[in-house]
Amino acid sequence: MLAEQPAWSVSGAAPRAGTLQPMPSFDIVSEVDLQEIRNAVDQANREATTRFDFKNTDSSIEIGDGELTLASSTEDRIRALYQVLEEKLVRRDISLKSIEPKGIEEAAKGTARQKVILKAGISQEVGKKINKLIKELNVKGVSSQIQGEQVRVTGKKRDDLQAVIAACKEADLGVPLQFNNFRD
């Protein structure tokens, strides 16, 4: 008869005393779902072609690299087209904080054009604001660091991390925030 062996001896490695368990963590990111943007733009273009007030104005929205371009015959129609675009984005659960309209400019043949920048990623400046916000919470054992276009938050207790998430949701930082990779 074989004597029962501890489970760890089968794998050949004994658990080391004092090994660190990974601390709970999550990432704060700012992402834009480009497929949803594309769907909202298609819906806005479809509405612009069928609405009476857009007849014969050649109003359209085009998707570029990280930006949208609104084109129409007059500045007034650009403003109305932008309003239609906002409505479609809100319906598709895209935060209006993720778009930044630029000024309306004159284009060829007396038409008007407006660029709308898509904001994605957390800049260093916003990352520093998030770090400062987390430090001001004075939650013991919680730390944060900027990693590229995201902020990694780690803490000893899951409840502390959930308090940080709630505080970040309440703060108006000018960008839409999502919370990913919550790990225990």
C-alpha positions as CSV (number, residue, x, y, z in Angstrom):
1,M,0.0,0.0,0.0
2,L,1.2,3.4,-0.9
3,A,1.0,6.1,1.8
4,E,-1.1,9.1,0.8
5,Q,1.0,11.9,-0.5
6,P,0.1,15.5,-0.2
7,A,-1.4,16.9,-3.5
8,W,1.5,19.3,-4.0
9,S,4.0,16.5,-4.1
10,V,2.4,15.1,-7.3
11,S,3.3,18.3,-9.2
12,G,6.7,18.3,-7.7
13,A,6.5,21.8,-6.3
14,A,5.7,22.6,-2.7
15,P,3.8,25.8,-2.0
16,R,6.3,28.4,-0.9
17,A,5.7,30.2,2.3
18,G,5.1,33.9,1.9
19,T,4.2,33.9,-1.8
20,L,2.2,36.9,-2.9
21,Q,-1.3,36.4,-4.0
22,P,-2.2,38.7,-7.0
23,M,-4.0,41.8,-5.7
24,P,-7.4,42.6,-7.2
25,S,-7.1,45.1,-10.1
26,F,-8.9,46.7,-13.0
27,D,-8.2,49.0,-15.9
28,I,-9.8,52.4,-16.6
29,V,-10.0,52.9,-20.4
30,S,-11.8,55.2,-22.8
31,E,-12.8,53.4,-25.9
32,V,-15.2,54.1,-28.8
33,D,-17.0,51.3,-30.6
34,L,-16.3,52.1,-34.2
35,Q,-19.0,49.7,-35.5
36,E,-21.6,51.6,-33.4
37,I,-20.3,54.9,-34.8
38,R,-20.5,53.6,-38.3
39,N,-24.1,52.4,-37.7
40,A,-25.1,55.8,-36.2
41,V,-23.5,57.6,-39.2
42,D,-25.4,55.3,-41.6
43,Q,-28.7,56.0,-39.8
44,A,-28.0,59.8,-39.8
45,N,-27.2,59.7,-43.5
46,R,-30.4,57.8,-44.3
47,E,-32.5,60.3,-42.3
48,A,-30.8,63.2,-44.1
49,T,-31.8,61.8,-47.5
50,T,-35.4,61.3,-46.5
51,R,-36.2,64.4,-44.4
52,F,-37.9,67.2,-46.1
53,D,-35.7,70.0,-44.7
54,F,-32.6,68.3,-46.1
55,K,-34.0,68.0,-49.7
56,N,-31.5,69.3,-52.3
57,T,-28.9,70.2,-49.7
58,D,-26.4,67.4,-50.5
59,S,-26.0,66.8,-46.8
60,S,-23.8,63.8,-45.8
61,I,-21.6,62.5,-43.1
62,E,-18.4,60.7,-44.0
63,I,-16.2,58.6,-41.7
64,G,-12.4,59.3,-41.9
65,D,-9.5,58.2,-39.8
66,G,-10.5,59.2,-36.2
67,E,-12.9,61.9,-37.4
68,L,-16.2,62.5,-39.1
69,T,-16.8,65.1,-41.8
70,L,-20.2,66.7,-42.1
71,A,-21.0,68.4,-45.4
72,S,-24.0,70.4,-46.5
73,S,-25.1,73.4,-48.5
74,T,-25.4,75.9,-45.6
75,E,-24.1,76.3,-42.0
76,D,-27.7,76.0,-40.8
77,R,-28.0,72.5,-42.4
78,I,-24.7,71.5,-40.9
79,R,-26.0,72.3,-37.4
80,A,-29.2,70.3,-38.1
81,L,-27.2,67.4,-39.4
82,Y,-25.0,67.5,-36.3
83,Q,-28.1,67.4,-34.2
84,V,-29.3,64.3,-36.1
85,L,-25.9,62.7,-35.6
86,E,-26.0,63.4,-31.9
87,E,-29.5,61.8,-31.6
88,K,-28.3,58.6,-33.4
89,L,-25.2,58.4,-31.3
90,V,-27.2,58.7,-28.0
91,R,-29.6,56.0,-29.3
92,R,-26.7,53.6,-29.8
93,D,-25.3,54.3,-26.3
94,I,-22.3,56.2,-27.4
95,S,-21.4,59.0,-25.0
96,L,-21.3,62.5,-26.5
97,K,-18.1,63.1,-24.6
98,S,-16.4,60.9,-27.2
99,I,-16.9,63.4,-30.0
100,E,-15.5,66.9,-30.3
101,P,-17.0,69.2,-33.0
102,K,-14.7,71.7,-34.6
103,G,-15.7,74.9,-36.2
104,I,-17.9,75.1,-39.4
105,E,-15.8,76.1,-42.4
106,E,-16.5,77.2,-45.9
107,A,-16.0,74.5,-48.6
108,A,-16.0,74.6,-52.4
109,K,-18.9,76.0,-54.4
110,G,-20.5,77.8,-51.4
111,T,-21.0,74.7,-49.3
112,A,-20.1,74.3,-45.6
113,R,-18.1,71.5,-43.8
114,Q,-17.5,70.6,-40.2
115,K,-15.0,68.1,-38.8
116,V,-16.0,66.1,-35.7
117,I,-13.0,64.4,-33.9
118,L,-13.5,61.0,-32.2
119,K,-11.9,60.9,-28.8
120,A,-10.6,57.5,-27.7
121,G,-7.9,56.7,-25.2
122,I,-6.9,58.4,-22.0
123,S,-4.4,61.2,-22.4
124,Q,-1.6,61.7,-19.9
125,E,-3.4,64.8,-18.6
126,V,-6.6,62.9,-18.0
127,G,-4.6,60.0,-16.5
128,K,-3.0,62.4,-14.0
129,K,-6.5,63.7,-13.1
130,I,-7.7,60.1,-12.5
131,N,-4.6,59.4,-10.3
132,K,-5.1,62.5,-8.3
133,L,-8.8,61.7,-7.8
134,I,-7.9,58.2,-6.6
135,K,-5.3,59.6,-4.2
136,E,-7.8,62.1,-2.8
137,L,-10.2,59.3,-1.9
138,N,-7.7,58.2,0.8
139,V,-8.6,54.6,0.3
140,K,-6.0,52.5,2.1
141,G,-4.1,50.0,-0.1
142,V,-5.3,51.3,-3.4
143,S,-2.8,52.5,-6.0
144,S,-3.0,53.5,-9.7
145,Q,-0.6,54.0,-12.5
146,I,-0.8,55.2,-16.1
147,Q,-0.1,52.5,-18.7
148,G,-0.2,54.0,-22.1
149,E,-3.8,55.0,-22.8
150,Q,-5.2,53.3,-19.8
151,V,-4.9,53.5,-16.0
152,R,-4.4,50.3,-13.9
153,V,-5.8,50.4,-10.4
154,T,-4.8,47.8,-7.8
155,G,-6.0,47.4,-4.3
156,K,-6.1,44.9,-1.4
157,K,-9.9,44.7,-1.2
158,R,-12.5,44.4,-3.9
159,D,-14.8,46.8,-2.0
160,D,-12.1,49.5,-2.2
161,L,-11.9,49.1,-5.9
162,Q,-15.6,49.3,-6.3
163,A,-15.5,52.6,-4.3
164,V,-12.9,53.9,-6.8
165,I,-15.1,52.9,-9.8
166,A,-18.1,54.7,-8.2
167,A,-16.0,57.9,-7.6
168,C,-14.7,57.8,-11.2
169,K,-18.2,57.5,-12.6
170,E,-19.3,60.5,-10.6
171,A,-16.3,62.7,-11.6
172,D,-16.7,64.6,-14.9
173,L,-13.3,64.2,-16.6
174,G,-14.4,65.1,-20.1
175,V,-14.0,61.6,-21.6
176,P,-16.2,58.5,-21.4
177,L,-14.7,55.9,-19.0
178,Q,-15.1,52.1,-19.1
179,F,-13.8,49.7,-16.5
180,N,-12.2,46.5,-17.9
181,N,-10.2,43.5,-16.7
182,F,-11.6,43.4,-13.2
183,R,-9.5,40.6,-11.6
184,D,-9.7,39.2,-8.1
